[in-house]
């Protein structure tokens, strides 16, 4: 009978998130994760063969959490999808932490990750398709929200204005729907 692992892959991801939140993306290394988890580097590498594998797992985890918060989006009218998207963006602190920027940058340096990210955005724009004014407003709102997300994760929003800007996007979006 083998020894039961003392820490799981999900447990390592929890610790990795704490490292990123407290020390920023540069603080996340295989060695730092091993030390924080109280295991050997080999123990970490059993779950994550490289830092790229670890970063990919973190981004996949955040994406999955975001998608779960977003809920079922098939056959949801574009306006309702964007309203829910705004609501999730307001409440999704883990995925929005500015210190995650370095991880996102590292993530998109891998071609396969770029392809997967592109596919996710394409699926969103397909759901917001059509030539109606509501669909156009929804696409513009999504682009504005994602622009705000990039500002936030790159640390440009140090004064916390992001939430007010998100409110501006929401207000303009709702006015466009009224026309």
N, C-alpha and C positions, 0 to 999 in steps of 0.2 A: 504494500500500500504506500503510495507516494505521499509526500508532505503536502498538506493543504495550503494553498497560497494565502499569505497574510494580507495581501492587497490585490484588488481587482483592477482591471483596465479602467472601469468607470471611476474607481477610487483614485487612480493615478490622474485621470482627467480632472477630477475635483481639485486635487492638489495643484495640478498645472494651472488651472484657472486662478487659484489663489495666488500663485507665484506671479502670474501676468498682472493681476490686479494690484498687487503690492509693489512689484519691481519693474513692471512694464515688460514688453515683449522680449527685450534684450536679456532679461533675467531668466528666461525660460531656456534651460539647457537640459540635456539628459542627466548631467551630473547634478545640477541644482534640483531636479525632480527626484533623483535617487536620494539625495541628502534629506530633502523635505519629507519623503515617504519613509525614510529609515530603512532603505533597501540598497542593494548594490546596483551599479550601473547596468550590469547584466540582467538584473531583475526588471529594470525599466525596459531594456532592449528586448526582453522576452515579449513584452506587450507592444512596444513601438520600436521598430528596427532602426529608426533614425529620427532626427528632429523633424524632418519633413513629414514623416509618418505621424508624429505626435501632433504637429500643427494641423495637418489634414484632419485628424480625428477630432481635434477641438473645433475646427470650423464646421465639420459635419454635425457635431453635437449641437452647436449654436444654431445651425440652419434647421436641424430637426426640431429643436425647441421652439424656434420662431414659427416654423410651419405648423406645429401643434397648437400654438397660440392663435395662429391665423385660422385654423380649423378648415373645414370642408370649403373648397373654393370653386369646385366644378359647378357650373350652371348658376353661379351667383351673379346677379347683374353688376356691371362694372362700378356703378356708383356705390353699391353696398360693399363691394370688395375693397374699394379705396377707403371707405369709412372705417371698415374693420382694420385695414392695413395701418391707418393713422392711429387707431386705438392701440394696436399691438406695438407699434413703434414707440408710443408714449410709455408703455408699461414694460418694455423689454430692455431692462437695464443691463443684463449680462452680455447680451449681444451688442450693446451700444457703447460699452466702456471704451473710452478713448485710448486706453493703453493696449487695446486689442489691435490697433492699427498695424504695428509691426508684424503681427501674426498674419493679418490679412495680406500685407505686402508680400511676405514670404510665401503665403498660400498661392497667390496668383503668379508667382514666378514659375510654377510648375504648369506645363502646357495642358495636362489632363485636367487639372483643377480649373484652369481658364475655360476649357470646353464645358465642364459641368456647370460652372457659374453662368456661362453664356446660355446654356440650355435652360437653366432655372429662369433667367430673365425672359427668354423667348416664350416660355410657357406662361409667364405672367402677362406678357403683351398679347399673346393669343387669347387669353381669357378677357382681355380688355379690348379685343378687336372690334372692328365695325366702323362705319362712317358716321354714326350718330354723334350729335354734339355731346351727349353724356359719355360716350366711349372716348371721344377726343379729350374731354375734360379729365376723365379718369387716367388716361395715358400721361397727360401733362402733369397731373398731380403725382403720379408714381415717379416720374422723372425728378420732380422737385423734391419729393421725400427722399429719394435715393441720393440726390445731391446734398441734402442736409445730413444724411447719414455719413457720407464721405467727409463732410466738414467736421462732423463730430468725432469720427474715429481718427482723423489726422490731428486732432487736438486744436483745431482752429477755434473751436467754440469754448474757449477757456472760461468765458464769463457766463456760461449757461444760457445764452440767448437761443439755443437750439429749440427749446420747447416753445418759445414765443414765435419763432419762425415757422415751426410746425403748425401752430395755431393760425398763422397767416395763410399757409397753404390750405388748411382746412376751410377757412372762411372764404377764400377766393374760389375754391372748388365748389362749395355749396352755392355761392352766388352764380357760378357758371351753370349749375344744374337748374337754377330757377328760371333762366332765360329761355 
